[in-house]
Amino acid sequence: MQWISKYTSRVVTAHEAVKNIKSNQRLFLTGNVSVPHKLLEALVEYAPNITNVEIVQALTVGTQDYASPEMTGHLRINTIFVSENVRAAVQAGRADFTPVLLSEFPLLFKKNHLPLDVALIHVSPPDEHGFCSLGVEVGLTKSAAESADLVIAEVNQKMPRTLGDSFIHVSKLDFMVPVDYELPDLTMSKGGPNKTTQKIAEYCAELIPDQATMQMGIGGIPDAVLKHLYHKKDLGIHTELFSDGVIDLVEAGVITSSKKTLHPGKIIAGFLLGSKRLYKWVNDNPLIELHPTEYVNDPFIISQNDRMVAINSAIEIDLTGQVCADSIGPK
């Protein structure tokens, strides 16, 4: 197993790894619950030594330090999703928001429209063949890692090994930082849905036929809908993300994916947000496949699923039926 020598020769500490980041570079930061926290903490400490480093990201869970006013001139965030930890920076003009479709964003890396100097990613330990899994965040990360000039990975003993188009070989990783910490325990609807959300979820559930293939967006309503589907039969999943609610429907025999016209028998997703129960359930689970979002979210791919039903939250709807789901005015 020749890969072992490559692996051991590239193992460094987080502080040693971030010293390879230079001024005026653009780096990709893996997001959602896969944020590489040890690397990010080291980068914040190292930031006074560099200037004008652009951090390209989507939703991130956790630390706000890298978005603080003290990072001005050193680190500047360019995000396609304004999560809570970067909202103040965007509103203050210290960070940028770039609206773009998840299916198109990775293509900016691949086609060199948004060239990446560095990718900070988060992976599982390698298997016997030297392949690491990107775990619960394949979506944007795989394309970023394949496109960046330099790839730095946290190798986490607690990262689930997910299947699908989710693997990267250690030979493609320039530096590896061994870590051992739990992923954030995140549930999409803490405290349960309120009465309004509950009623909306009931109406939505009535519109979902047996044998439908479902996409669930982010937010409390899509999560609440799942609780009203136990009388349905042979549902399938093709979605950018899913959470804990899917587990119970699979165990109840409601979600079987057996009637899907694309990837029958498989639950297809780009990334996961949930609890420790979810992370344990998806580990090495052949029912689950994670793929990059340029595949999962591609309208041409989605259209190959018969009886496709998308469940999403809208922020604004105008009188012509146009839906806005990303902002209200400038916010």
N, C-alpha and C positions, 0 to 999 in steps of 0.2 A: 504494500500500500504506500506508493510513493507520495501520495498527497499529504501524509502525516508530517513529513519533513518540511513541506511547504507551509503547512499550518503552524507548526511550532516555531518556525523561523520568522513568522509574521505576527506573532503574539506580542502585544505591547500594552502599556497602561493607557488609560483614557487621556491623561495629560501628555504622554508622548505622542499619541496619535494626532491630537489637534494641532500640534506644532507644525504639521505638514500643510496646514491651511494658511494661505498667503493673502496679503492685501489685494483688493480689487477682484477677488474670485467670486464665483457664484456657486453656492452649494445647495443641494437638496436635502431636506430634513424629513425623514420618515415620520408619518403622523398617526392620528387616532391614538389607540392605546399602545402602539408600537414605538412611540417616541423613545429614542435611545438616551435615557436620562443621564447616565454617567458621562457620555460624550458631550451632551449639551451643557452639563454643569462645568465640565472641563473647558469647554469653548467659552463660556461666560468668564471664567477666570483668566483665560488667555486673551480675551478680546482687547484689552488695552494695548496689546502688542501688534494689532492689525487694524487696518482701516478699510472702510467701504466694501465690506463683505456682504453680499446679498444672500439671504436665506429664502429659498423657494419652498413653499409648503402648502398643505391643505389644512384640514382640521387637526389640531394638536391638543392633547389632554395633558395637563400638568403645569409645570413651572411657568412663571411669568417673567423670570429674571432676564431672559434673553430679549424680552420686549420692553425692558425698563428704560427710562430716560437716560440712565448712565451708559447705555449701549449706543447712544447717538454718535454717529461718525465712525463707529466700529462695526456694528451689525445692523442691517436693515432688512426687515421681513417683507417679503412679497408673497402674499397668501391668496389662494383662490377660495378660501372659506374663512370667514371672520368668526373664530371661536372666542369664547369668553376671555381667554388669557391674552389675546392680542387686540381685543376690541378697542381698548383705551389708546393703544399705540396708533391704530388706524385712524381713529377719530381725531387724534392730536397731530396727525400728519407725519408721525415718525415711522410709519409702516404703510405699505401699499396693498390695496385690494385689486386683484385682476380677475374679472369675471370670465370664466371659460368653462366649457363642458368637460366633465370628467372623462368622457370618451375621447376628447381631443387634446387634453392637456399633455398626456404622455407623448403624443406625436410631436409636440414642440421640442421635446428632448431628442427624439429619434431623428427628426429631420433637421436638427441643428438650428432651429429658429430660436431656441432658448438653450444654448449650449451649457452643459454642466461641467464645472471643474472638479467638484467633489460631491459624493453622495454619502450621507451618514445614515446607515440602515441598522436593522435589528433582526437577528436571525436565531434559529435554533442551533444546537450543536450539530456538527456534521455526522452523517450516517457512515456506514462502513465503506462507502464508495467516495466519501468526501463531499457529499452534497448537503448543504444547509437548507432548511425550509425558511421562507420568509414569514411563516407563522400566520398571525391573524391580520396581517396587512400586506397583501400582494398588490392591490389596486394600482397605485402610482409607482410603487417602490421598485418593481422589477424592471420597468422601462428606464427608470432613473439610474439604477445600478448598472444596467447594460450600456448606458449612454455616457456616464461620467468618466472623466479621465482617471480619477482616484476614488476608490471605494473603501470606506472605513466602516467596520461592522462591530456592533456589540453582539457577542455570542452568549446568549442567555440560557442557562439550564432550565429556566421556567417557561421559555417560549414554546408553545405547542408546535408539533410537527404537522402542518396541514399538507394536504395532497392537491394535485392539480398542476397548473402551470406556475408552481410556487417555489421552485428550487434554484439555487445558485451554488456553483462549485467553489470550494475554498481557493482554487487557483485564480478566481476572478476577484478575490478580496485582497486588497493591498495591505491592510492592517486589521487585526482582530483583537478585540478587547473582551476578555472573559468576564462575565458578570453572572450574578445569581440573585435575582430579585423578582418578586411577583409583579405581574402586569396589573394595572389599575382595575379595581373591581368596580365596574360601571354598569348600572342598569338604566335602561332608556326611560323608564317612567317610575321614578322613586315616589313612593306614597300612593301609587295607583292613580288611575285617571279621575278627573273631576266629572261632575254630572254632564256638562256640555260635551266633553270628549267622549264620555261613555255613550251618549245618544248618537253622536256622529259615527262612532265605531259600529253601533248597531245597524244604522242605515247602510254603511259601507258593506258590512257583512252580507246583507241581503242581496247585494249586487254581484257577489262572487259565486259563480256556478261551480258545481262539481267538476273535477278534472281541470280546473283552471291552473295556470302557471302564474305565480304572483311575484311582483316586485314590491318591496317595502322601502320607503324612504326613511329619512331620519326624523325623529320627533315622537311625541306621545301618541298621536292618533294612529299611525301605522302599527305601533306596538299594541295599542288597545284593541284594534280590529282582530288580531290573532285570538284573543280570548273569546271571540264570538263565532269561531269557525269549527267547533267540535262536532257539529252535525253534518259537516261537509265530507265529501269522499274523494280520495285520490288527488289531492292537491299537489302541486309542484312548486319549486322555488327557482327563480332566476333573478337575482337581485344584486345591487351594488353592496348592500350590507344586510345582515340580520343579527338578531339578539336572542336572548334566552327563550322568548316565547315560542320559537320554532321547535325547541327540544320537546316540549310537552306535546305538541301536535304530531311530531314524529312518533313519540312513544305511544300516543293514543291511536296511531294508525290512520290519522287524517292526512298527513303529508307523507306520500309514498313516492312521488315523482315518477310513478310507473306509467302515467299517461302522457308524459312530456314528449313533444316531437323533436326536441333538441336536448341532447344529454339525458335520455330517459334513465330513470333510476338514480340520478344524481341531483344534489342541491348545489347550485352554482352561485358563487358570490365573489365580490372583490375584496371585501374586508369584513371584520367582525367587531362588534362592540357589545360587551356584556360582563358577566360575572365569572368568578372562578369556575363555577359549574359549566359554563359555556366553553371556557378554554380547555377544561378537562375533556369535555364531550367531543370536541373537534379533533383532539390529538390523535393522529394516525387513523382517523375515521374514514373508511373508503366511501362512505355515503356523501362526504363533503368534498367539493373541489373549489379552490380559490384560483382566480384568473385575473390578469391585468384589466383595468377598467376600459382600455381601448377596445377590449373584446366584450366584456360583460355589458358595458353601457352603449355599445355600438347599435344604433337603431336597426341596421340591416340584420345583425345577429338576433336582436330582441324579436324582430318580426318573424323569425323562423319558429317561434313558439306559438302554437295554437292556443286559443282561449287565454290570451295574455291579459292580465289585470294588474294595473299599477296603482299602488296606494301611497299617496304623498300628501304632505301638508302644503297649503298655499298661504302666502302672506297677504297678497292683494289679487283681486280679480276685477277687471274692468267690464263695462257694459257690453263689449264685443266678445267676451269670453276669454280674453288673454289673461294668462296666469303669471304672476311674479312669485318666485319662491326664494329669492336670494337677498332682497333688500327692500326697504321702504324709503323712497327718495334717496338721499345721500347716506343713509344709515343701513 
